[in-house]
Amino acid sequence: MKKAPTILQVLPWLDSGGVERGTVDIAEAIVDAGGRALVAAEPGRLNDHLAKVGGQLLPLAGRSKNPLTILHRNAKIIEAMVRDNGVDLVHARSRAPAWSAMLAARRVGVPFVTTYHGAYSQKGRLKAFYNSVMAKGDCVIANSHYTARLIEARNPEAKSRIVTIHRGVDMDQFDSDAIFSDRLDTLRTRWGFDDRPVILLPSRLTRWKGQSFILPVMGALKKAMGPTFHLLLIGDEQGREAYVAELDQLIHEHDLKGCVSRVGHCADMPAAYALADLVIVPSQDAETFGRSAAESLAMGVPTLVGDLGAQPEVVASPEGVPETDWIARVLRHDDKEGWQTAIAQMLAMEKAHKKAMTPIARAHIEANFSLQSMGQQTLTVYDKLIGSSLAADR
C-alpha cells in the first residue's frame, strides 16, 4: 500500500456543524501525515478552511434524499471519484451519502468506514434499514461510549467492528490565552454587551436542542433575580422559520427582551466562549457527543448539560475533583426548577474558584477529548484497513 494514501470523506454539505468541522479536522490530519485528503459534499462555509489545511472539495449533491439520486447518480459519481483519484479508502459521515459511498466502495473494492455521528430516530423498519448503513463499515467509528452502546444495541452484528473515538477539541484554537482583545471587542460591539453576566446556548435552532425549553426557565429566573443576565442563542436557523417565530414569541411572553438575544451563526466561537460566564446545553434528546460542552470546558467556562446521551461522560469530574467542586454539572434534562437553581448558582460562583478550576478543566479535556487524539486514532483505523503508516508519520 502507498505510504501516502488518498482518503475520500463523504458528507452532505461542507457547512458549519460538528460533522463538517470534524471532516476538515481529519482532512488536516491526513495531509499533515503526508496523505491526500478529498471531501465529497455540497460546497458550504468551510470550503476555504478545507483548502487552507490542504484538502480538496469534490462537489456532490450530498443533501439529496431522492432514492434514485442516492442509489444511482451519486453512487456512480463517487465511484468515478474513487477510480479517477486513486482513492484507497472511503469514509462516510451521514446516512444518505453513506449509501452512495458504500455502493461505490464495494464496486471498486476499497475499504469503507463510517462514523456514527447521531442518535438517528429509528421508528419503523424502513427507518431502521435507512440508518443501518452507518453500521455497515469495515470499521464503524462511534463518537462516544454512549454511541457505541447504541450502535451495538441496534446492530449486534457490528459489535466487533465498532471503535470509539471521541470527538476532538482543537486545544490551540480553544485557548483563552490565545484570544486577543480585538476579537472580544468585535463580538461585544456586535452583540451589544453590557456589564451583566453572559450565558451562551451554542446550538443550531431546533427544538431538541432545548431553546424553547430554557426560555420559560430564564423567564422565571428574571422574575426571581431581575434582568441580571444576558443569554445568547448562538446558532443557525437552517430554515426553521416556525420554530424561530415560536422562540420570539416565548421571549415576548416571558418578558425577556433585553435579556435574551438570537445572534445567529458565530464564526469565532473561541472568542464567544471567552466572553461567557456560563455555557448551557439543555438538549431534550440524546447528544451523541457534546462538542459545545467540551469546548467550553477547554476554555475553563462553567458548564451545565442535560442527562441524555453522551454529555455526562464529557463533563464528568476528573479523578480527585469532588463533583461539588467541579465547574460542570449534569441536570435532569426536563427539570425546569433544577435548571433555574443551577444557573443561579453557577452565576454566583466565586471568581477565585473558577480561576482555580480552569487549568484542571483544560487538562481534563486535553487528556480525553483533544483533536490530536481524535486524529491519531482515526489515522490508526485507516492504517489497519489499508496497510499505510499515516499515524506513525504524523
C-alpha positions as a Markdown table, in Angstrom:
| # | Residue | x | y | z |
|---|---|---|---|---|
| 1 | Met | 0.0 | 0.0 | 0.0 |
| 2 | Lys | 1.1 | 3.5 | -0.7 |
| 3 | Lys | 2.9 | 5.3 | 2.1 |
| 4 | Ala | 0.8 | 8.4 | 1.3 |
| 5 | Pro | -2.7 | 7.1 | 0.6 |
| 6 | Thr | -5.7 | 9.1 | -0.7 |
| 7 | Ile | -8.7 | 9.2 | 1.7 |
| 8 | Leu | -12.1 | 10.3 | 0.5 |
| 9 | Gln | -14.6 | 11.6 | 3.2 |
| 10 | Val | -18.2 | 11.8 | 2.1 |
| 11 | Leu | -20.9 | 14.0 | 3.8 |
| 12 | Pro | -24.0 | 16.0 | 2.7 |
| 13 | Trp | -22.7 | 19.6 | 3.0 |
| 14 | Leu | -19.5 | 21.3 | 4.0 |
| 15 | Asp | -21.1 | 23.9 | 6.1 |
| 16 | Ser | -20.7 | 24.8 | 9.8 |
| 17 | Gly | -21.8 | 21.9 | 12.0 |
| 18 | Gly | -19.9 | 19.4 | 14.1 |
| 19 | Val | -19.8 | 16.7 | 11.4 |
| 20 | Glu | -18.4 | 19.3 | 8.9 |
| 21 | Arg | -15.8 | 20.6 | 11.3 |
| 22 | Gly | -14.7 | 17.0 | 12.2 |
| 23 | Thr | -14.3 | 16.3 | 8.5 |
| 24 | Val | -12.0 | 19.2 | 8.0 |
| 25 | Asp | -10.1 | 18.3 | 11.1 |
| 26 | Ile | -9.4 | 14.7 | 9.8 |
| 27 | Ala | -8.5 | 16.1 | 6.4 |
| 28 | Glu | -5.9 | 18.2 | 8.1 |
| 29 | Ala | -4.6 | 15.2 | 10.0 |
| 30 | Ile | -4.4 | 13.2 | 6.7 |
| 31 | Val | -2.4 | 16.0 | 5.0 |
| 32 | Asp | -0.1 | 16.5 | 8.0 |
| 33 | Ala | 0.7 | 12.8 | 7.8 |
| 34 | Gly | 1.6 | 13.0 | 4.1 |
| 35 | Gly | -1.6 | 11.7 | 2.7 |
| 36 | Arg | -4.1 | 13.2 | 0.3 |
| 37 | Ala | -7.4 | 14.4 | 1.7 |
| 38 | Leu | -10.5 | 14.6 | -0.5 |
| 39 | Val | -14.0 | 15.5 | 0.6 |
| 40 | Ala | -17.2 | 14.9 | -1.4 |
| 41 | Ala | -20.0 | 17.2 | -0.4 |
| 42 | Glu | -22.1 | 20.2 | -1.4 |
| 43 | Pro | -20.0 | 23.4 | -1.0 |
| 44 | Gly | -20.5 | 25.4 | 2.1 |
| 45 | Arg | -19.0 | 27.7 | 4.7 |
| 46 | Leu | -15.9 | 25.5 | 5.3 |
| 47 | Asn | -14.7 | 25.3 | 1.7 |
| 48 | Asp | -11.9 | 27.8 | 2.3 |
| 49 | His | -10.9 | 26.2 | 5.6 |
| 50 | Leu | -10.7 | 22.8 | 3.9 |
| 51 | Ala | -8.5 | 24.3 | 1.2 |
| 52 | Lys | -6.3 | 26.0 | 3.8 |
| 53 | Val | -5.5 | 22.7 | 5.5 |
| 54 | Gly | -4.6 | 21.2 | 2.2 |
| 55 | Gly | -7.8 | 19.2 | 1.4 |
| 56 | Gln | -9.7 | 19.2 | -1.8 |
| 57 | Leu | -13.5 | 19.5 | -2.3 |
| 58 | Leu | -15.2 | 17.3 | -4.9 |
| 59 | Pro | -18.8 | 18.7 | -5.4 |
| 60 | Leu | -21.6 | 16.2 | -4.8 |
| 61 | Ala | -25.3 | 16.6 | -4.3 |
| 62 | Gly | -24.9 | 15.1 | -0.9 |
| 63 | Arg | -28.0 | 16.5 | 0.7 |
| 64 | Ser | -30.4 | 14.8 | -1.7 |
| 65 | Lys | -32.8 | 12.2 | -0.1 |
| 66 | Asn | -34.1 | 11.1 | -3.5 |
| 67 | Pro | -33.6 | 7.3 | -3.7 |
| 68 | Leu | -32.6 | 7.5 | -7.4 |
| 69 | Thr | -30.0 | 10.1 | -6.7 |
| 70 | Ile | -28.6 | 8.2 | -3.7 |
| 71 | Leu | -28.5 | 4.7 | -5.2 |
| 72 | His | -27.7 | 5.6 | -8.8 |
| 73 | Arg | -26.5 | 9.1 | -9.7 |
| 74 | Asn | -24.4 | 9.8 | -6.5 |
| 75 | Ala | -23.1 | 6.2 | -6.3 |
| 76 | Lys | -21.8 | 6.4 | -9.8 |
| 77 | Ile | -20.3 | 9.9 | -9.2 |
| 78 | Ile | -18.5 | 8.7 | -6.1 |
| 79 | Glu | -17.3 | 5.5 | -7.9 |
| 80 | Ala | -15.8 | 7.8 | -10.6 |
| 81 | Met | -14.2 | 9.9 | -7.9 |
| 82 | Val | -12.6 | 6.8 | -6.3 |
| 83 | Arg | -11.3 | 5.5 | -9.6 |
| 84 | Asp | -10.1 | 8.8 | -11.1 |
| 85 | Asn | -8.3 | 9.9 | -7.9 |
| 86 | Gly | -6.8 | 6.5 | -6.9 |
| 87 | Val | -8.8 | 6.6 | -3.6 |
| 88 | Asp | -7.6 | 4.0 | -1.1 |
| 89 | Leu | -10.4 | 4.3 | 1.5 |
| 90 | Val | -13.9 | 5.9 | 1.6 |
| 91 | His | -15.1 | 7.3 | 4.9 |
| 92 | Ala | -18.8 | 8.3 | 5.1 |
| 93 | Arg | -20.3 | 10.5 | 7.8 |
| 94 | Ser | -24.0 | 10.7 | 7.1 |
| 95 | Arg | -26.7 | 8.3 | 6.1 |
| 96 | Ala | -27.9 | 9.4 | 2.6 |
| 97 | Pro | -24.4 | 9.8 | 1.1 |
| 98 | Ala | -23.2 | 6.8 | 3.0 |
| 99 | Trp | -25.5 | 4.5 | 0.9 |
| 100 | Ser | -23.9 | 6.0 | -2.2 |
| 101 | Ala | -20.4 | 5.8 | -0.8 |
| 102 | Met | -20.9 | 2.2 | 0.3 |
| 103 | Leu | -22.1 | 1.1 | -3.1 |
| 104 | Ala | -19.2 | 2.9 | -4.8 |
| 105 | Ala | -16.6 | 1.5 | -2.4 |
| 106 | Arg | -17.9 | -2.1 | -2.8 |
| 107 | Arg | -17.8 | -1.8 | -6.6 |
| 108 | Val | -14.3 | -0.6 | -6.7 |
| 109 | Gly | -13.1 | -2.9 | -3.9 |
| 110 | Val | -11.7 | -0.3 | -1.4 |
| 111 | Pro | -12.4 | -0.3 | 2.4 |
| 112 | Phe | -15.5 | 1.6 | 3.6 |
| 113 | Val | -15.5 | 3.3 | 7.0 |
| 114 | Thr | -18.4 | 5.1 | 8.7 |
| 115 | Thr | -18.6 | 7.5 | 11.6 |
| 116 | Tyr | -21.9 | 7.3 | 13.6 |
| 117 | His | -22.4 | 11.0 | 14.5 |
| 118 | Gly | -26.1 | 11.0 | 15.5 |
| 119 | Ala | -28.6 | 9.0 | 17.6 |
| 120 | Tyr | -30.8 | 8.9 | 14.5 |
| 121 | Ser | -34.6 | 8.4 | 15.1 |
| 122 | Gln | -35.4 | 4.7 | 14.4 |
| 123 | Lys | -39.2 | 4.5 | 14.3 |
| 124 | Gly | -40.3 | 1.7 | 12.0 |
| 125 | Arg | -38.5 | -0.9 | 9.9 |
| 126 | Leu | -37.9 | 1.4 | 6.9 |
| 127 | Lys | -36.1 | 4.0 | 9.1 |
| 128 | Ala | -34.1 | 1.3 | 10.8 |
| 129 | Phe | -33.0 | 0.0 | 7.4 |
| 130 | Tyr | -32.1 | 3.5 | 6.3 |
| 131 | Asn | -30.0 | 4.0 | 9.4 |
| 132 | Ser | -28.3 | 0.6 | 9.2 |
| 133 | Val | -25.8 | 1.8 | 6.5 |
| 134 | Met | -23.9 | 3.6 | 9.3 |
| 135 | Ala | -23.2 | 0.2 | 10.9 |
| 136 | Lys | -22.0 | -1.4 | 7.6 |
| 137 | Gly | -18.5 | 0.0 | 7.5 |
| 138 | Asp | -15.4 | -2.3 | 7.7 |
| 139 | Cys | -14.8 | -0.2 | 10.7 |
| 140 | Val | -17.7 | 1.7 | 12.5 |
| 141 | Ile | -16.4 | 4.7 | 14.4 |
| 142 | Ala | -18.6 | 5.8 | 17.4 |
| 143 | Asn | -18.1 | 9.3 | 18.6 |
| 144 | Ser | -18.7 | 8.4 | 22.3 |
| 145 | His | -19.2 | 5.3 | 24.5 |
| 146 | Tyr | -22.9 | 6.2 | 24.5 |
| 147 | Thr | -23.0 | 6.0 | 20.7 |
| 148 | Ala | -21.1 | 2.7 | 20.7 |
| 149 | Arg | -23.7 | 1.1 | 23.0 |
| 150 | Leu | -26.5 | 2.5 | 20.8 |
| 151 | Ile | -24.9 | 1.0 | 17.6 |
| 152 | Glu | -24.4 | -2.4 | 19.3 |
| 153 | Ala | -28.0 | -2.5 | 20.5 |
| 154 | Arg | -29.4 | -1.7 | 17.1 |
| 155 | Asn | -26.8 | -3.7 | 15.1 |
| 156 | Pro | -25.4 | -6.5 | 17.2 |
| 157 | Glu | -23.6 | -7.9 | 14.1 |
| 158 | Ala | -21.4 | -4.8 | 14.1 |
| 159 | Lys | -20.0 | -5.2 | 17.6 |
| 160 | Ser | -16.6 | -6.5 | 16.5 |
| 161 | Arg | -16.2 | -3.6 | 14.1 |
| 162 | Ile | -17.1 | -0.7 | 16.5 |
| 163 | Val | -14.3 | 1.6 | 17.6 |
| 164 | Thr | -14.9 | 4.5 | 20.0 |
| 165 | Ile | -13.1 | 7.7 | 19.0 |
| 166 | His | -14.3 | 10.7 | 20.9 |
| 167 | Arg | -14.7 | 14.0 | 19.0 |
| 168 | Gly | -11.7 | 16.3 | 19.4 |
| 169 | Val | -11.3 | 19.8 | 20.6 |
| 170 | Asp | -8.6 | 22.0 | 19.0 |
| 171 | Met | -6.7 | 22.9 | 22.2 |
| 172 | Asp | -4.7 | 25.6 | 20.3 |
| 173 | Gln | -7.9 | 27.3 | 19.0 |
| 174 | Phe | -9.9 | 26.9 | 22.2 |
| 175 | Asp | -7.4 | 28.5 | 24.5 |
| 176 | Ser | -8.3 | 31.7 | 26.4 |
| 177 | Asp | -4.7 | 32.8 | 26.5 |
| 178 | Ala | -4.6 | 32.8 | 22.7 |
| 179 | Ile | -7.5 | 35.2 | 22.2 |
| 180 | Phe | -6.6 | 38.9 | 21.8 |
| 181 | Ser | -8.8 | 41.7 | 22.9 |
| 182 | Asp | -9.7 | 42.8 | 19.4 |
| 183 | Arg | -11.6 | 39.6 | 18.8 |
| 184 | Leu | -13.5 | 40.1 | 22.0 |
| 185 | Asp | -14.3 | 43.7 | 21.3 |
| 186 | Thr | -15.7 | 42.8 | 17.9 |
| 187 | Leu | -18.2 | 40.4 | 19.5 |
| 188 | Arg | -19.0 | 42.8 | 22.3 |
| 189 | Thr | -19.9 | 45.5 | 19.8 |
| 190 | Arg | -21.8 | 43.2 | 17.5 |
| 191 | Trp | -23.9 | 41.7 | 20.3 |
| 192 | Gly | -24.4 | 44.8 | 22.4 |
| 193 | Phe | -22.8 | 43.6 | 25.6 |
| 194 | Asp | -23.1 | 45.5 | 28.9 |
| 195 | Asp | -21.7 | 44.5 | 32.3 |
| 196 | Arg | -24.2 | 41.7 | 33.0 |
| 197 | Pro | -23.1 | 38.1 | 33.2 |
| 198 | Val | -23.2 | 36.4 | 29.8 |
| 199 | Ile | -24.8 | 33.0 | 29.3 |
| 200 | Leu | -24.3 | 31.1 | 26.0 |
| 201 | Leu | -26.5 | 28.4 | 24.5 |
| 202 | Pro | -24.5 | 27.4 | 21.4 |
| 203 | Ser | -26.6 | 25.1 | 19.3 |
| 204 | Arg | -28.4 | 25.3 | 16.0 |
| 205 | Leu | -32.0 | 26.4 | 16.4 |
| 206 | Thr | -34.0 | 23.2 | 16.5 |
| 207 | Arg | -36.5 | 22.1 | 19.2 |
| 208 | Trp | -34.5 | 19.2 | 20.6 |
| 209 | Lys | -31.5 | 21.4 | 21.4 |
| 210 | Gly | -33.6 | 23.0 | 24.1 |
| 211 | Gln | -34.0 | 26.6 | 23.3 |
| 212 | Ser | -37.8 | 26.5 | 23.7 |
| 213 | Phe | -37.4 | 24.6 | 27.0 |
| 214 | Ile | -34.9 | 27.0 | 28.5 |
| 215 | Leu | -36.7 | 30.3 | 27.7 |
| 216 | Pro | -39.5 | 29.8 | 30.3 |
| 217 | Val | -36.7 | 28.9 | 32.8 |
| 218 | Met | -35.0 | 32.2 | 32.0 |
| 219 | Gly | -38.3 | 34.0 | 32.4 |
| 220 | Ala | -38.7 | 32.6 | 35.9 |
| 221 | Leu | -35.1 | 33.4 | 36.7 |
| 222 | Lys | -35.7 | 37.0 | 35.7 |
| 223 | Lys | -38.7 | 37.3 | 38.0 |
| 224 | Ala | -36.6 | 36.0 | 40.8 |
| 225 | Met | -33.4 | 37.9 | 40.1 |
| 226 | Gly | -34.3 | 40.7 | 37.9 |
| 227 | Pro | -32.7 | 41.4 | 34.4 |
| 228 | Thr | -29.3 | 40.4 | 35.7 |
| 229 | Phe | -28.1 | 38.3 | 32.8 |
| 230 | His | -27.8 | 38.2 | 29.0 |
| 231 | Leu | -28.5 | 34.9 | 27.3 |
| 232 | Leu | -27.2 | 34.5 | 23.7 |
| 233 | Leu | -28.8 | 31.9 | 21.5 |
| 234 | Ile | -26.0 | 31.2 | 19.1 |
| 235 | Gly | -26.8 | 29.0 | 16.0 |
| 236 | Asp | -28.2 | 28.9 | 12.6 |
| 237 | Glu | -32.0 | 28.9 | 11.9 |
| 238 | Gln | -31.5 | 26.4 | 9.0 |
| 239 | Gly | -34.9 | 27.3 | 7.5 |
| 240 | Arg | -36.9 | 26.5 | 10.7 |
| 241 | Glu | -39.0 | 29.7 | 10.5 |
| 242 | Ala | -41.9 | 28.4 | 12.5 |
| 243 | Tyr | -39.6 | 27.4 | 15.4 |
| 244 | Val | -37.8 | 30.8 | 15.3 |
| 245 | Ala | -41.2 | 32.5 | 15.4 |
| 246 | Glu | -42.0 | 30.4 | 18.5 |
| 247 | Leu | -38.8 | 31.4 | 20.2 |
| 248 | Asp | -39.5 | 35.0 | 19.6 |
| 249 | Gln | -43.0 | 34.6 | 21.0 |
| 250 | Leu | -41.6 | 32.9 | 24.1 |
| 251 | Ile | -39.1 | 35.8 | 24.6 |
| 252 | His | -42.1 | 38.2 | 24.4 |
| 253 | Glu | -44.3 | 36.1 | 26.7 |
| 254 | His | -41.7 | 35.8 | 29.4 |
| 255 | Asp | -40.7 | 39.4 | 29.2 |
| 256 | Leu | -37.1 | 38.5 | 28.1 |
| 257 | Lys | -36.5 | 41.3 | 25.6 |
| 258 | Gly | -33.1 | 42.8 | 26.5 |
| 259 | Cys | -32.2 | 39.6 | 28.4 |
| 260 | Val | -32.2 | 37.1 | 25.5 |
| 261 | Ser | -30.7 | 37.7 | 22.0 |
| 262 | Arg | -30.8 | 35.4 | 18.9 |
| 263 | Val | -27.5 | 36.2 | 17.3 |
| 264 | Gly | -27.3 | 33.5 | 14.5 |
| 265 | His | -24.1 | 31.8 | 13.4 |
| 266 | Cys | -20.8 | 32.8 | 15.1 |
| 267 | Ala | -17.6 | 32.2 | 13.2 |
| 268 | Asp | -15.4 | 32.9 | 16.2 |
| 269 | Met | -16.7 | 30.5 | 18.9 |
| 270 | Pro | -13.4 | 30.6 | 21.0 |
| 271 | Ala | -13.9 | 34.3 | 21.4 |
| 272 | Ala | -17.6 | 33.8 | 22.3 |
| 273 | Tyr | -16.7 | 31.3 | 25.0 |
| 274 | Ala | -14.0 | 33.7 | 26.3 |
| 275 | Leu | -16.8 | 36.3 | 26.9 |
| 276 | Ala | -19.1 | 33.8 | 28.6 |
| 277 | Asp | -19.7 | 33.4 | 32.3 |
| 278 | Leu | -21.7 | 30.3 | 31.8 |
| 279 | Val | -22.5 | 27.8 | 28.9 |
| 280 | Ile | -25.7 | 25.8 | 29.0 |
| 281 | Val | -26.6 | 22.9 | 26.7 |
| 282 | Pro | -30.2 | 21.9 | 27.7 |
| 283 | Ser | -30.7 | 19.3 | 25.0 |
| 284 | Gln | -34.0 | 17.5 | 25.2 |
| 285 | Asp | -32.8 | 14.5 | 23.2 |
| 286 | Ala | -29.6 | 12.5 | 23.3 |
| 287 | Glu | -26.4 | 14.1 | 22.2 |
| 288 | Thr | -24.0 | 11.6 | 20.8 |
| 289 | Phe | -21.0 | 13.6 | 22.0 |
| 290 | Gly | -21.3 | 17.1 | 23.4 |
| 291 | Arg | -18.9 | 19.3 | 21.4 |
| 292 | Ser | -20.1 | 22.6 | 23.0 |
| 293 | Ala | -19.6 | 21.3 | 26.5 |
| 294 | Ala | -16.1 | 20.0 | 25.6 |
| 295 | Glu | -15.1 | 23.3 | 24.0 |
| 296 | Ser | -16.4 | 25.4 | 26.9 |
| 297 | Leu | -14.5 | 23.4 | 29.5 |
| 298 | Ala | -11.4 | 23.6 | 27.4 |
| 299 | Met | -11.8 | 27.4 | 27.8 |
| 300 | Gly | -12.5 | 27.0 | 31.5 |
| 301 | Val | -16.1 | 28.2 | 31.4 |
| 302 | Pro | -18.6 | 26.8 | 33.9 |
| 303 | Thr | -21.0 | 24.4 | 32.0 |
| 304 | Leu | -24.4 | 22.9 | 32.6 |
| 305 | Val | -25.7 | 20.0 | 30.4 |
| 306 | Gly | -28.7 | 17.6 | 30.3 |
| 307 | Asp | -28.5 | 14.0 | 31.3 |
| 308 | Leu | -29.3 | 12.4 | 27.9 |
| 309 | Gly | -26.8 | 10.7 | 25.7 |
| 310 | Ala | -23.0 | 11.3 | 25.9 |
| 311 | Gln | -22.9 | 14.7 | 27.6 |
| 312 | Pro | -22.5 | 13.2 | 31.1 |
| 313 | Glu | -19.3 | 11.3 | 30.0 |
| 314 | Val | -17.8 | 14.5 | 28.5 |
| 315 | Val | -18.4 | 16.7 | 31.6 |
| 316 | Ala | -17.7 | 14.1 | 34.3 |
| 317 | Ser | -15.4 | 15.5 | 37.0 |
| 318 | Pro | -11.8 | 14.4 | 36.8 |
| 319 | Glu | -10.4 | 11.9 | 39.2 |
| 320 | Gly | -9.6 | 13.6 | 42.5 |
| 321 | Val | -12.1 | 16.5 | 42.0 |
| 322 | Pro | -15.3 | 16.2 | 44.0 |
| 323 | Glu | -18.5 | 16.8 | 42.0 |
| 324 | Thr | -19.4 | 19.6 | 44.4 |
| 325 | Asp | -16.2 | 21.5 | 43.4 |
| 326 | Trp | -16.4 | 20.8 | 39.7 |
| 327 | Ile | -17.3 | 23.6 | 37.3 |
| 328 | Ala | -19.7 | 21.4 | 35.2 |
| 329 | Arg | -22.9 | 19.8 | 36.3 |
| 330 | Val | -25.3 | 17.3 | 34.8 |
| 331 | Leu | -29.0 | 18.1 | 35.3 |
| 332 | Arg | -32.2 | 16.2 | 34.6 |
| 333 | His | -32.9 | 17.5 | 31.1 |
| 334 | Asp | -36.6 | 18.3 | 31.7 |
| 335 | Asp | -36.3 | 19.7 | 35.3 |
| 336 | Lys | -37.1 | 23.4 | 34.9 |
| 337 | Glu | -36.7 | 24.3 | 38.6 |
| 338 | Gly | -33.4 | 22.4 | 38.6 |
| 339 | Trp | -32.1 | 24.4 | 35.7 |
| 340 | Gln | -33.2 | 27.7 | 37.2 |
| 341 | Thr | -31.5 | 26.9 | 40.5 |
| 342 | Ala | -28.3 | 25.6 | 38.9 |
| 343 | Ile | -28.0 | 28.6 | 36.6 |
| 344 | Ala | -28.3 | 31.0 | 39.5 |
| 345 | Gln | -25.7 | 29.0 | 41.5 |
| 346 | Met | -23.2 | 28.9 | 38.6 |
| 347 | Leu | -23.6 | 32.7 | 38.0 |
| 348 | Ala | -22.8 | 33.2 | 41.7 |
| 349 | Met | -19.6 | 31.1 | 41.6 |
| 350 | Glu | -16.6 | 32.8 | 43.2 |
| 351 | Lys | -14.1 | 34.1 | 40.6 |
| 352 | Ala | -11.3 | 32.6 | 42.6 |
| 353 | His | -12.8 | 29.1 | 42.4 |
| 354 | Lys | -13.4 | 29.4 | 38.7 |
| 355 | Lys | -9.8 | 30.5 | 38.2 |
| 356 | Ala | -8.5 | 27.6 | 40.2 |
| 357 | Met | -10.6 | 25.1 | 38.2 |
| 358 | Thr | -9.8 | 26.5 | 34.8 |
| 359 | Pro | -6.4 | 24.7 | 34.3 |
| 360 | Ile | -7.9 | 21.5 | 35.7 |
| 361 | Ala | -10.8 | 21.6 | 33.2 |
| 362 | Arg | -8.4 | 22.3 | 30.4 |
| 363 | Ala | -6.2 | 19.4 | 31.3 |
| 364 | His | -9.2 | 17.1 | 31.6 |
| 365 | Ile | -10.3 | 18.0 | 28.0 |
| 366 | Glu | -6.8 | 17.7 | 26.6 |
| 367 | Ala | -6.3 | 14.3 | 28.2 |
| 368 | Asn | -9.6 | 12.8 | 27.0 |
| 369 | Phe | -11.1 | 14.8 | 24.1 |
| 370 | Ser | -8.3 | 16.5 | 22.2 |
| 371 | Leu | -8.1 | 17.0 | 18.4 |
| 372 | Gln | -4.7 | 15.4 | 18.4 |
| 373 | Ser | -6.0 | 12.2 | 20.0 |
| 374 | Met | -9.0 | 12.1 | 17.6 |
| 375 | Gly | -6.8 | 12.5 | 14.6 |
| 376 | Gln | -4.2 | 9.9 | 15.7 |
| 377 | Gln | -6.9 | 7.3 | 16.5 |
| 378 | Thr | -8.7 | 7.9 | 13.1 |
| 379 | Leu | -5.5 | 7.6 | 11.2 |
| 380 | Thr | -4.8 | 4.3 | 13.0 |
| 381 | Val | -8.1 | 3.0 | 11.8 |
| 382 | Tyr | -7.1 | 3.9 | 8.2 |
| 383 | Asp | -3.7 | 2.3 | 8.6 |
| 384 | Lys | -5.2 | -1.0 | 9.8 |
| 385 | Leu | -7.5 | -1.2 | 6.9 |
| 386 | Ile | -5.1 | -0.2 | 4.1 |
| 387 | Gly | -1.7 | -1.0 | 5.5 |
| 388 | Ser | -0.5 | 2.6 | 5.4 |
| 389 | Ser | 1.6 | 4.4 | 8.1 |
| 390 | Leu | -0.3 | 7.7 | 8.5 |
| 391 | Ala | -0.5 | 7.5 | 12.3 |
| 392 | Ala | 3.2 | 6.8 | 12.5 |
| 393 | Asp | 4.2 | 9.5 | 10.0 |
| 394 | Arg | 2.1 | 12.3 | 11.7 |
